[in-house]
Amino acid sequence: MSVAIKILGTGCPKCQSMTQVVKEVVAEKQIDAQIEKVEDIEEIMKYNVLSTPAMVVNDTIKIKGRVPSKDEVLALLS
């Protein structure tokens, strides 16, 4: 079953870092996932996120306002 991951952020350095960390974990652990980068502010607001970056897994906000470690991302996707 594929995991739906959304990275919410406007393209700031932290948002780019989070996207990179998530992509690396998915590739290294061969996780079946669809990664979508959401940069539209109106779309981000639908999730009630006030601080980016944020990571949404299967429509549930898991992390917001910081860049997670690889281990943290792996734990959330396992």
Backbone as CSV, one residue per row, in Angstrom:
resi,resn,N_x,N_y,N_z,CA_x,CA_y,CA_z,C_x,C_y,C_z
1,MET,0.844,-1.181,0.000,0.000,0.000,0.000,0.888,1.241,0.000
2,SER,0.635,2.114,-0.920,1.433,3.324,-1.066,1.074,4.354,0.009
3,VAL,2.089,5.028,0.513,1.907,6.072,1.514,1.839,7.409,0.790
4,ALA,0.844,8.232,1.131,0.707,9.562,0.533,1.367,10.579,1.457
5,ILE,2.450,11.188,0.976,3.189,12.172,1.770,3.077,13.526,1.090
6,LYS,2.709,14.540,1.872,2.683,15.907,1.370,3.632,16.733,2.221
7,ILE,4.484,17.496,1.547,5.364,18.436,2.221,4.769,19.819,1.987
8,LEU,4.325,20.451,3.068,3.714,21.768,2.961,4.767,22.825,3.245
9,GLY,4.934,23.745,2.298,5.909,24.816,2.490,6.027,25.660,1.236
10,THR,6.431,26.886,1.424,6.474,27.838,0.310,7.780,27.811,-0.467
11,GLY,8.697,26.951,-0.093,9.954,26.851,-0.824,11.142,27.424,-0.077
12,CYS,10.976,27.706,1.211,12.066,28.238,2.028,13.138,27.154,2.207
13,PRO,14.328,27.528,2.690,15.385,26.523,2.894,14.971,25.359,3.792
14,LYS,14.219,25.618,4.872,13.768,24.528,5.752,12.823,23.588,5.012
15,CYS,11.952,24.155,4.169,11.019,23.331,3.393,11.793,22.436,2.420
16,GLN,12.811,23.015,1.796,13.634,22.239,0.869,14.394,21.144,1.603
17,SER,14.876,21.448,2.812,15.598,20.449,3.616,14.678,19.294,3.994
18,MET,13.451,19.621,4.411,12.505,18.563,4.784,12.212,17.681,3.575
19,THR,11.986,18.286,2.430,11.701,17.522,1.214,12.855,16.574,0.915
20,GLN,14.082,17.056,1.031,15.266,16.236,0.765,15.365,15.071,1.741
21,VAL,15.157,15.325,3.027,15.222,14.271,4.045,14.185,13.185,3.752
22,VAL,12.957,13.602,3.461,11.884,12.633,3.193,12.205,11.814,1.949
23,LYS,12.669,12.467,0.889,13.009,11.747,-0.354,14.132,10.742,-0.111
24,GLU,15.134,11.131,0.676,16.250,10.224,0.966,15.781,8.993,1.736
25,VAL,14.935,9.184,2.743,14.441,8.055,3.549,13.611,7.115,2.670
26,VAL,12.734,7.678,1.853,11.886,6.862,0.973,12.749,6.050,0.008
27,ALA,13.788,6.686,-0.561,14.666,5.992,-1.507,15.521,4.928,-0.812
28,GLU,16.148,5.300,0.312,17.045,4.372,1.015,16.314,3.143,1.542
29,LYS,15.112,3.330,2.042,14.361,2.225,2.641,13.358,1.603,1.671
30,GLN,13.374,2.076,0.431,12.499,1.561,-0.630,11.039,1.513,-0.179
31,ILE,10.584,2.635,0.375,9.208,2.753,0.833,8.330,3.130,-0.358
32,ASP,7.200,2.447,-0.486,6.244,2.738,-1.553,5.469,3.992,-1.160
33,ALA,5.886,5.132,-1.707,5.271,6.399,-1.301,5.158,7.362,-2.473
34,GLN,4.130,8.174,-2.416,3.940,9.266,-3.361,4.243,10.551,-2.598
35,ILE,5.242,11.299,-3.038,5.610,12.541,-2.362,5.124,13.717,-3.196
36,GLU,4.349,14.575,-2.550,3.814,15.755,-3.229,4.286,16.994,-2.478
37,LYS,4.811,17.963,-3.206,5.245,19.233,-2.610,4.110,20.228,-2.790
38,VAL,3.584,20.758,-1.696,2.473,21.712,-1.742,3.019,23.095,-1.380
39,GLU,3.034,24.000,-2.369,3.567,25.343,-2.140,2.484,26.416,-2.172
40,ASP,1.273,26.058,-2.583,0.175,27.021,-2.662,-0.317,27.359,-1.253
41,ILE,-0.242,28.632,-0.908,-0.558,29.064,0.461,-2.006,28.741,0.849
42,GLU,-2.934,28.830,-0.091,-4.336,28.507,0.204,-4.500,27.020,0.507
43,GLU,-3.767,26.191,-0.214,-3.817,24.743,0.025,-3.205,24.411,1.392
44,ILE,-2.102,25.086,1.730,-1.458,24.880,3.028,-2.405,25.282,4.154
45,MET,-3.119,26.378,3.975,-4.036,26.872,5.006,-5.179,25.902,5.289
46,LYS,-5.524,25.070,4.321,-6.581,24.077,4.527,-6.210,23.084,5.631
47,TYR,-4.913,22.941,5.880,-4.436,22.013,6.914,-4.273,22.693,8.271
48,ASN,-4.615,23.993,8.358,-4.471,24.754,9.611,-3.036,24.770,10.115
49,VAL,-2.087,24.838,9.200,-0.674,24.882,9.556,-0.222,26.334,9.537
50,LEU,0.286,26.815,10.670,0.737,28.192,10.754,2.241,28.313,10.571
51,SER,2.981,27.248,10.826,4.433,27.295,10.634,4.864,26.146,9.735
52,THR,5.612,26.501,8.704,6.107,25.493,7.769,7.600,25.304,8.017
53,PRO,8.175,24.206,7.583,7.556,23.158,6.786,6.680,22.236,7.637
54,ALA,5.811,21.517,6.947,4.979,20.523,7.613,4.952,19.261,6.756
55,MET,4.838,18.119,7.425,4.754,16.845,6.710,3.407,16.207,7.035
56,VAL,2.676,15.873,5.985,1.372,15.238,6.121,1.486,13.822,5.561
57,VAL,1.106,12.842,6.364,1.146,11.443,5.934,-0.282,10.915,5.934
58,ASN,-0.741,10.486,4.762,-2.108,9.978,4.609,-3.128,10.936,5.244
59,ASP,-2.996,12.215,4.924,-3.901,13.289,5.356,-3.874,13.584,6.854
60,THR,-2.827,13.161,7.565,-2.658,13.484,8.978,-1.356,14.247,9.152
61,ILE,-1.425,15.416,9.796,-0.223,16.202,10.027,0.644,15.478,11.052
62,LYS,1.897,15.217,10.681,2.816,14.495,11.568,3.885,15.408,12.151
63,ILE,4.347,16.383,11.360,5.401,17.291,11.803,5.083,18.671,11.261
64,LYS,5.308,19.701,12.087,5.160,21.056,11.567,6.149,22.002,12.240
65,GLY,6.652,22.924,11.438,7.514,23.971,11.949,8.981,23.632,12.127
66,ARG,9.402,22.454,11.686,10.812,22.071,11.842,11.178,20.986,10.839
67,VAL,12.479,20.773,10.697,12.979,19.727,9.810,13.273,18.488,10.657
68,PRO,12.671,17.356,10.324,12.878,16.135,11.114,14.186,15.432,10.743
69,SER,14.624,14.544,11.630,15.779,13.695,11.320,15.306,12.540,10.427
70,LYS,16.269,11.875,9.809,15.923,10.708,8.985,15.254,9.626,9.828
71,ASP,15.766,9.415,11.043,15.198,8.390,11.925,13.743,8.705,12.275
72,GLU,13.456,9.982,12.496,12.089,10.386,12.831,11.146,10.145,11.657
73,VAL,11.602,10.490,10.460,10.782,10.261,9.261,10.539,8.762,9.087
74,LEU,11.579,7.966,9.247,11.436,6.521,9.100,10.422,5.972,10.109
75,ALA,10.487,6.433,11.340,9.547,5.970,12.375,8.112,6.330,12.015
76,LEU,7.911,7.517,11.440,6.556,7.943,11.069,6.018,7.171,9.870
77,LEU,6.900,6.688,9.021,6.468,5.971,7.814,6.415,4.460,8.010
78,SER,6.911,3.976,9.139,6.921,2.521,9.386,5.614,2.055,9.988
